[in-house]
Amino acid sequence: MKREERMRAMHEKGLTYEDIGQIECISKQRVGQILHPSNAEPPIWLTTRQAAKYLGVHINTLRLWANEGRVKCARLVNTRRDRRFSRQELNKLRECESDSTKGGDAMKS
């Protein structure tokens, strides 16, 4: 019997995550992760240049949008504090822009 199957059987019998964790020598958080795996896709991170190309805008436009809060970005902990944009955030921005430009206008920059 696999570990996951054993853990599911224990949980069905009423054992708590903490009890199962002690039996399996893992944390209760790890028990939760095994019993309820996240199906969310991990984010795909793009550099500022890659993100601007993906959106079809100038790199400075993307920087401006990030500064204005129109698109979220992560800042690296380095001397330049480079930005990274998740593909999911860029897709949200694309959808928002396409909804506001149904008349056929291009994405505003």
Residue pairs with C-beta under 8 A, 6 or more apart in sequence:
1 9
3 24
3 34
4 34
4 35
6 24
7 20
7 24
7 31
7 34
7 35
8 35
10 19
10 20
10 23
11 17
11 20
11 35
15 23
16 28
17 28
17 29
17 31
17 32
17 35
18 28
20 28
20 31
21 27
21 28
21 30
21 31
24 31
43 86
43 87
43 88
44 86
44 87
44 88
45 74
45 84
45 85
45 86
45 87
46 54
46 84
46 85
46 86
46 87
46 90
47 82
47 83
47 84
47 85
48 59
48 62
48 63
48 82
48 83
48 85
49 59
50 85
51 62
51 85
51 90
52 58
52 59
52 61
52 62
54 87
54 90
55 62
55 90
55 93
55 94
55 107
56 107
57 107
57 109
58 109
61 109
62 71
62 85
63 83
65 71
65 93
66 72
66 73
66 83
66 85
70 93
71 85
71 89
71 90
71 93
72 85
72 86
72 89
73 83
73 84
73 85
73 89
74 83
74 84
74 85
74 86
75 81
75 82
75 83
75 84
76 82
76 83
76 84
94 107
97 107
97 108
101 107
101 108
